[in-house]
């Protein structure tokens, strides 16, 4: 089959690789019909995530048709399913608490020591996202093996277009959990850093959860325009001082809740961010954390900070004093996708959540390397790229 493989920084290629096979009784093989390039895939593309190996198959946002099942799978051939990016067993201590992204059994034992040393506990398993998270082949491919297929995938009703439900795999539940972690109360003002896919879904989710005002912060005009379409007020951080603007917009109090949807590759010409970039270039640091620092400083006293954004290492200049003295609460973590799938699928079917607005480009799988470069270089124009392996099959 054909699959997109990582070969180094800014080097991804569509290779011919072996077809996946059933390995364990609970496995299923999915013929991929749609798969997306995620913003966190760009962290791999930029070489920020360790334990990648040449030839690793990328992609963790995908859906498709069941073509083969193991004897322990509950799926049936011919069903269309969306697959969560987290690989969860459904029966460990954490899965029993619906903390699916903390699953103890998805990540093979051979890979658990990598994260144990760095983070104190093994990471859960993810599709197509380094050997620290299991080394599983991802879904930017014609076919993919799905472990624990009786726990993860959700069956899509007949007649529903892929574009409407594809983002159940990651970014929609991630935006929803981000808003949920912000503990939004009716009448709240919520500030969202980053108007990428997760940030835009967090904007939608915040309003659905009762926020009176949502303030979206970014520097890409098109993304800010999309946030305004959902009712958000906006701040362009290249034109306005964010802290001062938030103070003015909230009568000197600060937002009730702040959501960091930017992560370890924060942009902007700020002193702390420039220092972070220099340290990263000299291998003296890993993450650029301007957005989470700004969120903590801007948030009102007694407020809540939610951090769906991806961070991978150790940081300095963290405003721990402000965090403590202001009495803030911070919640973060990979998304417990399986917990949210039924409710979010119903919300899509009832028209309460729009997902298709996000897609700016559709490409065949064979053009995936071009898609990565375009997404990396043109983030104002490119909001989401969906790869369609079937386009290559038709062309052939």
Residue, then its C-alpha position, 0 to 999 in steps of 0.5 A: x500500500x501507499x503511506x506517508x512516511x517521516x524521514x527527517x525534519x521537513x522530509x515526508x514521503x509517500x512510500x510503498x510499504x507492507x499492508x497492515x495485518x491482524x496482529x491481535x484478536x481485537x484488531x481491525x483493518x480500516x480502508x482509509x477514506x479520509x485523513x487529515x493533517x493536524x497542527x500537531x503533525x507539524x511538530x513532527x515535521x519540524x523535528x520537535x518530537x523525539x523518538x521518531x524513526x525514518x519510515x514511521x507512518x504519520x497521521x492520527x486523524x482518520x476514518x474509513x471502512x472496515x475491511x477485516x476484523x479479528x475475532x475479538x472486534x465488535x466491528x463488522x466489515x463494511x461499516x464506516x468508522x471514525x477512529x480516535x487518535x488515542x489507542x485505549x484498552x477500555x479495561x485498565x484503571x484509567x479507562x475505567x475512569x474514562x481517562x482514555x488518553x491515560x490508558x496503561x495498556x495501549x503503549x507496548x511495554x517495550x516503549x514505556x520506559x522512554x516516557x517513564x524516564x522523561x515524564x514519570x509515567x508511560x505515555x498512552x499510545x497514539x497513532x502515528x506519533x513517535x515511538x514514545x507513544x507506541x510507534x504505531x503506524x498512522x492513518x495517512x495511508x491507504x490502510x491502517x491497523x486499529x488495535x482495541x477496535x472494540x473500544x475506540x472507533x465509532x460507527x458513522x450513520x449511513x449517508x453522512x459525509x466524511x467531512x462532517x464527522x472526520x474531526x471526531x477523531x481528534x480536534x473536535x473532542x480536543x476543542x470540546x474538552x478544552x472548553x470543558x476543562x475551563x469550567x465555563x459558567x453562564x455569563x463568563x468571558x473566555x479568552x482563547x489563544x490560537x485560532x487554529x482548528x482546536x482553538x476554533x472548535x474551543x470557541x464554538x464549544x465555549x459558546x455552547x457551554x454558556x460563555x457570554x463572550x469569547x475573545x480569540x487571539x491570533x495573528x492570521x487574519x483569515x483565522x481571526x475572521x473565522x472566529x468572528x463568524x462564530x461570534x467571537x471578539x478578536x485580538x491580533x497580537x501583531x497589532x495590539x498588546x494582548x494583556x492590555x487589550x484583555x484588561x480593557x475589554x474586561x473592565x480591569x478584571x481579566x477573563x474568567x477562563x483562558x484556553x491555550x490552543x497554541x503550544x510549543x511552537x508559539x509565534x510572535x516577536x516577544x522578548x520571552x519568545x525570542x529567547x525561547x527560540x534561540x534556546x531551541x535552536x541551540x538545543x538549550x530548550x525545547x518548548x516556546x511557551x509564550x502563550x501559556x505564560x500570557x494566559x496565566x498573567x492575563x487570567x482573572x484572580x480565581x480564574x481557570x486556565x485550560x491547556x489543550x496545546x501540545x508541550x513536550x519538554x521542560x520550560x523556564x520563565x514559567x510564572x509560577x508566582x502569578x499562578x499561585x498568588x492569583x489562585x488559578x486552576x490549570x487543567x490539561x492533557x491529551x484528549x479522552x476522545x472516546x468519552x465525548x464521541x457519542x455526544x459530539x456525533x449527536x451534536x453534529x447530526x442535530x446541526x449544533x456544531x459545524x465542522x466542514x467550515x474548517x476544510x480549506x484543501x482536499x488533496x490525494x494522498x500522493x500530494x501529502x508532502x506538498x500538503x505538509x509544506x503548504x500547511x507549514x508555510x501558509x497558515x493564514x490561507x490553509x486551515x485544514x487539509x484533508x487527504x483522500x486516498x480514493x482520489x489516487x485510486x480513481x486517478x489510477 
